[in-house]
Amino acid sequence: MARELPIFTPPGGHAHRAHEPISIAMGGGEVEAAALDGTTPARRHPEWIRARLPSGDNYHDLKGLLRGLTLNTVCEEARCPNIGECWDQRTATVMILGDTCTRACGFCAIKTGRPTWFDDDEPRRVAEALEGLGLEHVVVTSVARDDLPDGGASVFAETIRQVRARCPGMGVEVLIPDFNGDEAPLRDVMAAGPDILNHNLETVKRLQKPVRRRARWDRTLTVLRRAKAYAVEYGHAVHTKSSLMVGLGETRDELTEAFLALRGVDCDILTIGQYLRPTMEHLPLQRYYHPDEFAEMKTEALALGFRHVESGPLVRSSYHARDQVPGAELKALRRQATVDAEGRVVPAAG
């Protein structure tokens, strides 16, 4: 049965005007004509773009622990809609290497420019901060640092090693830039042994240039292919992962092409989420995908052989990350188990 999908068609083009609201929560869109005072109403998302209010004992515990720590969480900085759910599962995403990116991708709200910040003691500080949080899984990401000789790979690698030493039971995922396609920086990261190596393809082949600008389709696929090969070489069990945004004007056939390309380099995990325009200066949103379409894409991707697929309007790259690491099924069973009066572990009824 056909369904009507909201289409983003702002009147008068996409030029930014000072009176327009800039809101991540509202997507930066507008509807109808301007009011008499010259202002324009915010374009509201469809009903299925609605985040759950953060709650739960783990969420409030983690929020309290994070206060006062010199730890930059992307969860808070980017106002992630899934912060409540992820923190309640004791999963968080931290950003290293500063807050200024050397690239200016058309979809991203991160500050861009010439970075001036570098701290070679950051890996120790991050691991020390994480040690007291009791996390089950951490995702470590960064801005692109093309100004550094290795793109920041040595800081990623040392952060992995420091976290392993201080938090041995914690799952470690890294969401890395492409290091300009250089092999040595990627080898450095993989030698440190992350559980998940995440590098995002972001969009379909046709839209790579306007969406990612300095990144390249083939380069991203090469990073994922090499990561898997290096993990085998170093004897580490690793899952590779990538993410796609939808709503930028791609077709379903182009998305299928992207799924196939990722499986062609043995990518294990795929996340698919709705693009939401951060400000009017970013790429325009072309349309919203209905939840049924996300379900259809998940079915298609799983049929192609992905080990794990998260697909939904509010899915972001780190969504349900703890459930994607090698051995996650066993950890889940342990979380569900109970201990009887004699101290014996009793598996959950299944």
C-alpha atoms as one frame of an Amber mdcrd trajectory, in Angstrom:
protein
   0.000   0.000   0.000   1.432   3.364  -1.012   2.124   5.867   1.737   2.651
   9.614   1.761   6.135  10.617   2.939   6.992  14.157   4.047   9.232  15.815
   1.465  11.586  18.616   2.435  10.854  21.467  -0.005  11.600  24.800   1.680
   9.970  27.747  -0.084  12.311  30.231  -1.707  15.312  27.916  -1.886  17.868
  27.000   0.783  19.616  30.317   1.430  20.143  30.995   5.137  18.338  34.032
   6.586  19.105  35.436  10.006  15.544  35.092  11.317  15.327  31.364  10.682
  15.792  29.095  13.692  18.826  26.850  13.698  17.952  23.736  15.633  19.248
  20.207  15.638  16.061  19.107  17.355  13.854  20.544  14.620  16.134  19.691
  11.699  16.625  23.264  10.566  13.659  23.161   8.155  10.636  25.408   7.638
   7.045  25.239   6.421   4.550  27.561   4.795   5.029  31.307   4.224   6.636
  33.775   6.594   4.489  35.372   9.296   3.679  39.101   9.278   6.690  39.830
  11.488   8.956  38.115   8.956   9.699  35.009  11.035   9.121  31.483   9.773
   7.758  28.565  11.792  10.038  25.569  12.354   9.286  22.537  10.212   8.434
  19.740  12.573   9.608  16.222  12.018   7.053  13.476  11.365   5.692  11.700
  14.426   8.184   8.834  14.240  11.169  11.192  14.691  10.770  11.416  18.422
  13.481  10.632  20.949  12.800   9.022  24.303  13.438  11.277  27.296  16.629
  10.171  29.090  15.855   8.138  32.194  16.900   5.086  34.189  19.212   4.500
  37.127  22.249   3.841  34.932  21.647   7.039  32.962  21.463   9.232  36.048
  24.413   7.430  37.645  26.569   7.946  34.551  25.513  11.572  34.188  26.556
  12.221  37.765  29.905  10.476  37.340  30.700  12.410  34.166  30.328  15.768
  35.896  33.755  17.119  36.698  35.649  14.705  34.429  37.774  16.077  31.600
  35.994  13.772  29.179  34.305  14.986  25.999  31.316  12.754  25.225  29.825
  13.003  21.754  26.562  11.855  23.338  26.144  15.230  25.045  28.011  17.484
  22.617  25.988  16.293  19.609  22.745  16.030  21.626  22.311  12.462  20.463
  18.646  11.361  20.577  19.691   7.968  21.965  21.692   9.236  24.940  19.193
   7.924  27.497  19.039   4.428  26.040  22.788   4.102  25.491  23.784   5.452
  28.893  21.219   3.207  30.547  23.098   0.318  28.882  26.361   1.836  30.202
  27.661   2.646  26.726  29.183   6.030  25.839  31.075   7.695  22.985  34.068
   9.905  23.718  35.859  12.238  21.321  39.626  12.648  21.328  42.045  14.962
  19.494  40.147  18.161  20.184  36.937  19.663  18.842  38.099  21.267  15.567
  37.958  19.235  12.348  40.194  19.861   9.345  37.384  18.856   6.999  34.009
  20.462   6.322  31.567  17.711   5.377  28.183  18.916   4.167  26.180  17.013
   6.787  28.268  17.507   9.931  27.858  20.149  12.642  31.352  19.739  14.131
  33.426  22.940  14.195  35.923  23.179  11.332  39.189  25.063  10.964  42.878
  24.781  11.833  43.276  22.792  15.059  45.678  24.153  17.672  45.124  21.503
  20.343  47.185  18.391  20.956  47.892  16.523  24.184  50.020  13.396  24.052
  48.874  12.535  27.589  45.237  12.338  26.453  45.098   8.511  26.171  46.051
   8.121  29.833  43.574  10.791  30.949  40.741   9.246  28.923  41.400   5.752
  30.288  41.675   7.096  33.837  38.342   8.883  33.476  36.667   5.815  31.974
  37.956   3.564  34.739  35.558   5.007  37.287  32.477   4.994  35.068  31.757
   1.261  35.084  30.982   1.207  31.359  30.368  -2.038  29.486  31.383  -0.534
  26.148  33.106   2.637  24.974  33.270   4.117  21.497  36.299   6.329  20.861
  36.050   8.726  17.928  37.713  11.938  16.798  37.580  14.853  14.458  39.671
  14.511  11.291  43.213  15.735  11.992  44.844  16.028   8.576  47.318  18.450
  10.166  49.015  15.604  12.062  51.539  13.367  10.257  49.624  10.185  11.148
  46.160  11.759  11.301  46.018  11.029  15.034  46.334   7.249  14.658  48.978
   6.960  17.388  46.596   8.641  19.862  43.822   6.192  18.931  46.201   3.257
  19.372  47.534   4.412  22.728  44.007   5.140  23.962  43.005   1.550  23.134
  46.037   0.211  25.015  45.444   2.424  28.042  41.743   1.496  28.220  42.608
  -2.213  27.937  45.055  -1.883  30.831  42.704   0.028  33.155  39.326  -1.435
  32.079  40.001  -5.030  30.954  36.341  -6.063  30.727  35.207  -3.080  28.669
  34.397  -3.427  24.979  36.414  -0.973  22.878  35.223   0.390  19.548  36.996
   3.047  17.499  35.280   5.213  14.891  38.181   6.472  12.817  38.789   8.922
   9.969  40.364   7.576   6.773  43.933   8.774   7.561  44.041   9.874   3.896
  44.244   6.221   2.902  47.737   5.716   4.387  48.470   2.166   5.505  50.852
   2.776   8.428  48.380   4.752  10.620  45.689   2.098  10.151  48.169  -0.648
  11.009  49.035   1.212  14.208  45.359   1.299  15.256  44.698  -2.342  14.382
  47.821  -3.544  16.198  46.305  -2.133  19.408  43.401  -4.595  19.062  40.029
  -2.806  19.084  36.922  -4.997  19.299  35.197  -3.013  16.540  36.785  -0.889
  13.809  34.200   1.587  12.565  34.665   3.770   9.484  31.604   5.293   7.889
  30.714   5.238   4.203  28.000   7.808   5.080  26.147   7.890   1.733  25.786
   6.331  -1.713  28.471   6.520  -4.389  26.846   9.310  -6.443  26.568  11.650
  -3.442  30.046  11.172  -1.968  31.519  14.466  -3.211  28.819  16.885  -1.990
  28.325  15.012   1.277  31.898  14.128   2.267  34.055  16.352   0.041  37.588
  15.223   0.925  36.677  11.589   1.605  36.368   8.983  -1.146  34.102   5.955
  -1.713  36.958   3.641  -2.767  39.208   4.880   0.032  36.604   4.096   2.687
  36.075   0.593   1.336  39.844   0.082   1.269  40.144   1.159   4.920  37.535
  -1.431   5.929  39.121  -4.171   3.801  42.614  -3.492   5.152  41.380  -3.315
   8.751  39.987  -6.824   8.543  43.182  -8.122   6.912  45.429  -6.459   9.509
  43.334  -7.891  12.358  43.889 -11.393  10.981  47.592 -10.661  10.619  47.854
  -9.473  14.238  45.694 -12.300  15.579  42.878 -10.119  16.948  39.183 -10.905
  16.640  37.566  -7.776  15.223  34.300  -6.754  13.615  34.305  -3.999  11.015
  31.431  -1.569  10.877  30.070   1.245   8.732  27.122   3.612   8.700  24.831
   5.157   6.099  22.533   8.185   6.294  19.349   8.310   4.232  17.294  11.279
   3.137  19.918  13.078   1.052  18.388  12.232  -2.325  19.674   8.678  -2.797
  17.614   5.905  -4.394  16.942   2.446  -3.000  18.969   0.902  -5.829  21.917
   3.086  -4.838  21.557   1.993  -1.229  21.597  -1.637  -2.332  24.810  -0.864
  -4.241  26.299   0.520  -1.010  25.212  -2.572   0.972  26.839  -4.832  -1.612
  30.035  -2.762  -1.663  30.360  -3.018   2.114  29.765  -6.754   2.090  32.340
  -6.973  -0.703  35.009  -5.907   1.809  33.584  -8.242   4.493  32.058  -5.469
   6.617  30.270  -7.128   9.551  28.012  -4.432  10.998  25.819  -1.831   9.319
  23.864   1.040  10.833  21.301   3.045   8.850  19.703   6.246  10.127  17.763
   9.292   9.005  19.763  12.383   8.043  18.573  15.428   9.993  19.867  18.790
   8.824  21.874  20.444  11.659  21.517  24.031  10.331  20.312  25.821   7.223
  23.934  26.025   6.089  24.160  22.240   5.799  22.928  19.978   3.033  19.146
  20.087   2.617  17.032  17.168   3.733  15.291  15.690   0.704  12.805  13.421
   2.476  12.057  11.364   5.536  12.053   7.582   5.387   9.145   5.766   7.047
   9.951   3.194   9.779   8.633   0.464   7.469  11.331   1.360   4.962  14.022
   1.082   7.620  12.670  -2.369   8.475  12.805  -3.351   4.797  16.414  -2.169
   4.510  17.388  -4.145   7.613  15.878  -7.306   6.139  17.703  -6.727   2.860
  21.056  -6.069   4.551  20.827  -9.122   6.815  20.040 -11.272   3.779  23.308
 -10.058   2.230  25.276 -11.464   5.168  25.834  -8.633   7.651  26.233 -10.034
  11.172  24.340  -7.166  12.769  22.161  -4.376  11.350  20.624  -1.417  13.175
  18.170   0.440  10.951  15.763   3.124  12.126  14.996   6.840  11.988  17.055
   7.732  15.071  19.797   5.125  14.646  23.282   6.600  14.832  26.659   4.978
  14.331  27.127   3.925  17.968  23.561   2.741  18.592  23.444  -0.564  20.549
  27.209  -0.748  20.137  27.764  -3.096  23.105  25.659  -5.783  21.379  27.933
  -5.840  18.311  31.331  -6.844  19.710  32.710 -10.362  19.256  31.258 -12.477
  22.068  28.354 -10.085  22.697  25.831 -12.949  22.821  27.633 -14.582  25.759
  27.868 -11.260  27.598  24.125 -10.729  27.095  23.373 -14.132  28.621  25.554
 -13.307  31.615  23.703 -10.010  32.149  20.389 -11.882  32.165  21.563 -14.651
  34.499  20.844 -14.713  38.227  22.614 -16.224  41.236  20.792 -18.720  43.453
  20.982 -19.000  47.244  24.074 -21.212  47.015  25.943 -18.794  44.764  25.452
 -20.737  41.534  24.812 -18.888  38.272  21.365 -19.636  36.885  20.840 -18.810
  33.168  17.756 -16.791  32.256  14.801 -18.827  31.069  14.690 -18.865  27.285
